[in-house]
Amino acid sequence: MPKNSQQTGKIIRVTPQAAIAGGEVFIDCEDIPVRSGSTVNCFFNNVASFISAASSQRVIATVPEDDLGLVAGETEIQLVCDEQRARDNYKIKTARKLADDLHLVANPAFDPDDERLIVTRSGSRGQQLPVTLFRLSLDGSLEEISGDVMNPTGIALNKSGEMFVTSRAEGTVYRVNRADEAVPFASEMGTATGIAFNRRDEMFVGDRAGTIYKVDAVGETKVFATLEQSIAAYHLAFGPEGALYVTRPNVASFDSIMKIDEDGEVSTFYRGLGRPQGLAFDRDGNLYVAACLRQRRGIIRITPDGKAELFVAGMNIVGLCFGKNGEMLIATNNSIFSLQLGIYGTLLS
């Protein structure tokens, strides 16, 4: 980045104020001398980024990929136009990559007992990989768990810390014990994808063909609710008031988040998202969902009264969960990122 260039114009704001590598941020500015033929550069902690559009009032820049970890945490944004630097820099929060070479299709799960994530290398439908489940430490170390679960999709822990994993290939929920043995727990649930426990520690599983199952303590299933089918997966999360929230991405760009009350009555909580996937709640009742809002991709935050905004910019995000120390743990289809935001999930105490 030029160090001795003239200064001109300034950055007014950046939205959103958090991002992962590959996410697009909108930089609103004033008096940046962009003209026909101008060269505009944007730097994140002195690392150059790709610019997809630029004018004197707005620059759209992509958070750069960064194997050295230079673009992580508090990140300073600097604009340079024709060797003239904007007078004021601006800071946003960017994520640290913990691992890649994975294959995730839903939320990871955080195990508060040993403070590690459960993640997948799921594989294509019907593909049996040697190892499909892993524990990921927040320092980035990866430990194998099991390869017995084909196409693991949804992961959830009950109040006792037992791990349950859905296999979309088999329509089965597996229980994974502390010896890392995967044992079938419930079966015959179609293309079983999403899984979640309610505040009474009861299990619910979503079949992407359109059924939400309630599963009892011995693995017996019954239909709890029916919805439209999904082309990809069902994703489930319980809200603080006890209702079950479900996303079911389809080809439309105006999908809904559905809300199912404790009696199984279905309603629409929010409509207007593109391909909504994994979702999670914080302690204040805000819902975070991997989706597209008004053609901008990332993690969307929806307040309890239904107001939505892009909260974290990012591409190919499939899910998220919250860690013990206020970090948001974000899953793309092949990587895990940690973003320190001081936000705590509903299931952590």
C-alpha positions as CSV (number, residue, x, y, z in Angstrom):
1,M,0.0,0.0,0.0
2,P,1.4,3.4,-0.8
3,K,2.7,5.1,2.4
4,N,3.5,8.6,1.3
5,S,0.6,9.3,-1.1
6,Q,-1.7,12.3,-0.8
7,Q,-4.9,12.0,1.3
8,T,-8.4,12.7,0.0
9,G,-12.0,11.8,0.8
10,K,-13.0,9.5,3.6
11,I,-14.8,6.2,4.5
12,I,-18.1,6.9,6.2
13,R,-19.2,3.3,7.0
14,V,-18.8,-0.3,6.1
15,T,-21.6,-2.9,6.0
16,P,-21.7,-5.4,7.4
17,Q,-19.2,-4.8,10.1
18,A,-18.1,-8.5,10.3
19,A,-17.0,-10.9,7.5
20,I,-15.2,-14.1,6.6
21,A,-12.7,-14.5,3.8
22,G,-14.5,-14.2,0.5
23,G,-17.3,-12.1,1.9
24,E,-18.3,-8.8,0.1
25,V,-18.5,-5.6,2.1
26,F,-20.0,-2.3,1.0
27,I,-17.7,0.7,1.8
28,D,-19.7,3.9,1.7
29,C,-17.4,7.0,1.2
30,E,-17.4,10.6,0.1
31,D,-15.1,12.6,-2.1
32,I,-13.1,9.7,-3.4
33,P,-11.9,10.9,-6.8
34,V,-13.1,8.0,-8.9
35,R,-13.2,8.8,-12.6
36,S,-13.2,6.9,-15.8
37,G,-9.8,5.1,-15.9
38,S,-9.1,5.5,-12.2
39,T,-7.3,2.8,-10.3
40,V,-9.0,2.0,-7.0
41,N,-7.4,-0.3,-4.5
42,C,-8.7,-1.6,-1.1
43,F,-6.5,-3.1,1.6
44,F,-7.5,-5.2,4.6
45,N,-4.7,-4.9,7.2
46,N,-2.4,-4.0,4.2
47,V,-3.5,-7.1,2.2
48,A,-4.9,-6.2,-1.2
49,S,-8.5,-7.2,-2.0
50,F,-10.6,-7.7,-5.1
51,I,-12.9,-4.8,-6.0
52,S,-16.1,-5.7,-7.9
53,A,-17.4,-2.1,-8.2
54,A,-16.2,1.4,-7.4
55,S,-17.6,4.9,-7.5
56,S,-16.9,8.1,-5.6
57,Q,-19.6,7.1,-3.1
58,R,-19.3,3.3,-2.7
59,V,-16.7,0.6,-3.2
60,I,-17.6,-3.1,-3.0
61,A,-14.6,-5.2,-1.9
62,T,-14.1,-8.8,-1.1
63,V,-12.3,-9.8,2.1
64,P,-9.1,-11.5,0.9
65,E,-8.1,-15.1,1.4
66,D,-5.2,-15.0,3.8
67,D,-3.2,-18.2,4.7
68,L,-0.9,-16.2,7.0
69,G,-3.7,-15.0,9.3
70,L,-3.0,-11.3,8.7
71,V,-6.7,-10.5,8.0
72,A,-8.3,-11.7,11.2
73,G,-9.7,-10.0,14.3
74,E,-9.8,-6.2,14.2
75,T,-9.1,-5.4,10.6
76,E,-8.4,-2.0,9.2
77,I,-9.7,-1.1,5.8
78,Q,-7.9,1.5,3.6
79,L,-8.9,2.9,0.2
80,V,-6.5,4.2,-2.3
81,C,-7.6,5.9,-5.6
82,D,-4.9,6.9,-8.1
83,E,-2.3,6.9,-5.3
84,Q,-4.5,9.1,-3.1
85,R,-5.4,7.6,0.2
86,A,-8.7,8.1,1.9
87,R,-8.1,10.3,5.1
88,D,-10.0,8.0,7.5
89,N,-9.5,4.3,7.8
90,Y,-12.2,2.0,9.1
91,K,-12.2,-1.2,11.2
92,I,-14.3,-4.3,10.9
93,K,-14.1,-7.7,12.5
94,T,-12.9,-10.6,10.3
95,A,-12.9,-14.3,11.0
96,R,-9.9,-16.6,11.6
97,K,-10.0,-19.9,9.6
98,L,-9.7,-22.9,11.9
99,A,-9.8,-25.7,9.3
100,D,-10.5,-26.6,5.7
101,D,-10.7,-29.7,3.5
102,L,-14.0,-30.6,5.2
103,H,-17.4,-31.1,3.8
104,L,-20.2,-29.6,5.8
105,V,-23.9,-29.4,4.8
106,A,-25.4,-28.1,8.1
107,N,-24.5,-26.5,11.4
108,P,-21.4,-27.7,13.2
109,A,-22.0,-28.5,16.9
110,F,-20.1,-27.1,19.9
111,D,-19.4,-29.5,22.8
112,P,-19.1,-27.3,25.9
113,D,-17.6,-30.3,27.9
114,D,-14.3,-30.2,26.0
115,E,-14.8,-26.9,24.2
116,R,-14.4,-28.5,20.7
117,L,-16.5,-28.4,17.6
118,I,-18.0,-31.5,16.0
119,V,-17.6,-31.2,12.2
120,T,-18.1,-33.4,9.2
121,R,-16.5,-34.6,6.0
122,S,-19.9,-35.7,4.7
123,G,-19.3,-36.7,1.1
124,S,-21.8,-37.0,-1.8
125,R,-25.0,-38.9,-1.4
126,G,-24.2,-42.6,-0.8
127,Q,-20.4,-42.1,-0.6
128,Q,-18.7,-43.8,2.3
129,L,-15.5,-41.9,3.3
130,P,-13.0,-43.5,5.7
131,V,-13.6,-40.9,8.3
132,T,-16.7,-38.6,8.3
133,L,-16.8,-37.1,11.8
134,F,-14.1,-35.0,13.6
135,R,-13.5,-33.0,16.7
136,L,-12.0,-29.6,15.9
137,S,-10.2,-27.6,18.7
138,L,-10.4,-23.8,18.6
139,D,-6.6,-23.8,17.9
140,G,-7.3,-25.6,14.6
141,S,-6.2,-29.2,15.6
142,L,-8.5,-31.9,14.1
143,E,-9.1,-35.3,15.7
144,E,-10.9,-38.2,14.0
145,I,-14.1,-39.6,15.6
146,S,-15.7,-42.1,13.3
147,G,-16.3,-43.2,9.8
148,D,-19.3,-45.4,10.6
149,V,-21.9,-42.7,9.8
150,M,-22.4,-42.3,6.0
151,N,-23.2,-38.8,4.9
152,P,-23.4,-37.2,8.3
153,T,-25.6,-34.1,8.1
154,G,-27.2,-32.7,11.3
155,I,-25.4,-32.9,14.6
156,A,-26.8,-32.2,18.1
157,L,-25.9,-32.8,21.7
158,N,-28.5,-33.5,24.4
159,K,-28.3,-32.1,27.9
160,S,-26.2,-35.0,29.0
161,G,-23.6,-34.3,26.4
162,E,-24.5,-37.3,24.2
163,M,-23.9,-36.7,20.5
164,F,-26.5,-37.6,17.9
165,V,-25.9,-37.4,14.1
166,T,-28.3,-37.8,11.2
167,S,-27.3,-39.8,8.1
168,R,-29.2,-38.5,5.1
169,A,-28.2,-41.5,3.0
170,E,-29.8,-44.0,5.5
171,G,-32.6,-42.0,7.1
172,T,-31.0,-42.9,10.5
173,V,-30.0,-41.1,13.6
174,Y,-26.8,-42.4,15.2
175,R,-25.8,-42.0,18.8
176,V,-22.0,-41.5,19.2
177,N,-20.8,-42.5,22.7
178,R,-17.7,-41.3,24.5
179,A,-15.7,-44.2,23.1
180,D,-16.6,-42.8,19.7
181,E,-18.7,-45.7,18.7
182,A,-21.6,-44.8,16.4
183,V,-24.7,-46.9,17.1
184,P,-28.1,-46.6,15.2
185,F,-30.6,-44.9,17.5
186,A,-33.7,-44.2,15.3
187,S,-34.4,-45.1,11.7
188,E,-36.8,-45.0,8.7
189,M,-36.9,-41.2,8.5
190,G,-36.5,-40.7,4.8
191,T,-33.7,-38.2,4.0
192,A,-32.9,-37.3,7.7
193,T,-31.1,-34.0,7.8
194,G,-31.8,-31.4,10.6
195,I,-31.8,-32.4,14.2
196,A,-32.4,-30.4,17.4
197,F,-33.4,-30.9,21.1
198,N,-36.0,-28.8,22.8
199,R,-35.8,-27.4,26.4
200,R,-37.3,-30.7,27.7
201,D,-34.4,-32.6,26.0
202,E,-36.7,-34.1,23.4
203,M,-35.3,-34.9,20.0
204,F,-36.7,-33.6,16.7
205,V,-35.5,-34.7,13.2
206,G,-36.3,-33.2,9.8
207,D,-36.8,-35.3,6.7
208,R,-36.2,-33.1,3.7
209,A,-39.2,-34.7,2.0
210,G,-41.4,-32.7,4.3
211,T,-41.8,-34.3,7.7
212,I,-40.6,-33.3,11.2
213,Y,-40.3,-36.3,13.5
214,K,-40.4,-36.3,17.3
215,V,-38.1,-39.1,18.6
216,D,-38.5,-40.5,22.1
217,A,-35.9,-41.7,24.6
218,V,-35.8,-45.2,23.0
219,G,-35.7,-44.1,19.4
220,E,-39.4,-44.5,18.5
221,T,-40.6,-41.8,16.1
222,K,-43.9,-40.1,15.4
223,V,-44.9,-37.3,13.0
224,F,-44.8,-33.9,14.7
225,A,-45.5,-31.6,11.7
226,T,-45.4,-31.6,7.9
227,L,-44.0,-28.9,5.6
228,E,-43.0,-28.4,2.0
229,Q,-40.1,-30.5,0.8
230,S,-36.6,-29.1,0.3
231,I,-34.2,-29.7,-2.5
232,A,-31.3,-29.8,-0.1
233,A,-31.9,-30.3,3.6
234,Y,-34.0,-29.3,6.6
235,H,-32.3,-27.2,9.3
236,L,-33.7,-27.0,12.8
237,A,-33.3,-24.8,15.8
238,F,-35.4,-24.1,18.9
239,G,-36.1,-20.6,20.0
240,P,-36.0,-19.4,23.6
241,E,-39.8,-19.5,23.8
242,G,-39.9,-23.2,22.9
243,A,-40.9,-23.0,19.3
244,L,-39.1,-25.0,16.6
245,Y,-37.7,-22.9,13.7
246,V,-37.1,-24.6,10.3
247,T,-35.4,-23.7,7.1
248,R,-35.9,-25.7,3.9
249,P,-34.0,-24.2,1.0
250,N,-35.5,-24.4,-2.5
251,V,-34.9,-22.9,-5.9
252,A,-36.9,-19.8,-5.1
253,S,-35.0,-16.6,-4.0
254,F,-37.8,-15.8,-1.6
255,D,-37.8,-18.7,0.9
256,S,-39.3,-18.7,4.4
257,I,-38.3,-19.6,8.0
258,M,-41.1,-21.6,9.4
259,K,-42.1,-21.6,13.1
260,I,-43.8,-24.6,14.7
261,D,-45.2,-24.2,18.2
262,E,-45.2,-26.9,20.9
263,D,-48.6,-28.2,19.6
264,G,-47.3,-28.7,16.1
265,E,-49.0,-25.7,14.6
266,V,-47.1,-24.2,11.7
267,S,-46.7,-20.5,10.8
268,T,-44.3,-18.3,8.8
269,F,-41.8,-16.5,11.0
270,Y,-39.9,-14.6,8.2
271,R,-40.2,-14.6,4.4
272,G,-37.8,-13.2,1.9
273,L,-34.5,-15.1,2.1
274,G,-32.5,-16.8,-0.6
275,R,-31.6,-20.4,0.2
276,P,-31.7,-20.2,4.0
277,Q,-29.8,-23.0,5.7
278,G,-28.3,-23.5,9.2
279,L,-29.7,-21.3,12.0
280,A,-29.0,-20.6,15.7
281,F,-30.3,-18.3,18.4
282,D,-28.5,-16.1,20.8
283,R,-29.5,-15.4,24.4
284,D,-31.3,-12.2,23.5
285,G,-33.6,-14.1,21.1
286,N,-32.0,-13.0,17.9
287,L,-32.0,-15.6,15.1
288,Y,-28.9,-16.0,12.9
289,V,-29.3,-17.9,9.6
290,A,-27.0,-18.7,6.7
291,A,-28.8,-17.1,3.7
292,C,-29.0,-14.4,1.1
293,L,-30.9,-11.2,1.9
294,R,-31.5,-8.7,-0.9
295,Q,-28.8,-10.4,-3.0
296,R,-26.2,-10.1,-0.3
297,R,-24.8,-13.4,1.2
298,G,-23.7,-14.4,4.6
299,I,-25.2,-14.7,8.1
300,I,-28.5,-12.8,8.4
301,R,-29.6,-11.6,11.9
302,I,-33.4,-11.5,12.5
303,T,-34.6,-9.8,15.7
304,P,-37.5,-11.2,17.7
305,D,-39.8,-8.6,16.1
306,G,-38.8,-9.7,12.6
307,K,-36.3,-7.1,11.4
308,A,-33.5,-8.6,9.3
309,E,-30.0,-7.4,8.3
310,L,-26.9,-8.9,6.9
311,F,-24.7,-9.4,10.0
312,V,-21.7,-11.3,8.6
313,A,-20.6,-11.2,5.0
314,G,-19.5,-14.5,3.5
315,M,-20.0,-16.9,0.6
316,N,-21.0,-20.6,0.6
317,I,-22.0,-20.5,4.3
318,V,-24.1,-23.5,5.3
319,G,-24.4,-23.1,9.1
320,L,-23.1,-21.8,12.4
321,C,-23.1,-22.3,16.1
322,F,-21.8,-20.3,19.2
323,G,-18.8,-21.2,21.3
324,K,-18.3,-20.8,25.0
325,N,-16.4,-17.5,24.9
326,G,-18.7,-15.4,22.7
327,E,-17.4,-16.6,19.3
328,M,-19.5,-17.3,16.3
329,L,-18.3,-20.5,14.6
330,I,-19.2,-20.4,10.9
331,A,-19.3,-23.3,8.5
332,T,-18.9,-23.0,4.8
333,N,-19.2,-26.0,2.6
334,N,-15.5,-26.8,3.2
335,S,-14.1,-24.7,6.0
336,I,-14.7,-23.6,9.6
337,F,-14.1,-20.0,10.8
338,S,-14.1,-18.4,14.2
339,L,-15.4,-14.8,14.6
340,Q,-15.2,-13.2,18.0
341,L,-18.3,-11.1,18.4
342,G,-19.1,-11.4,22.1
343,I,-22.4,-13.2,21.3
344,Y,-23.6,-16.2,23.4
345,G,-25.9,-19.0,22.2
346,T,-29.0,-20.0,24.0
347,L,-27.8,-23.5,25.1
348,L,-24.6,-22.3,26.8
349,S,-24.5,-21.3,30.4
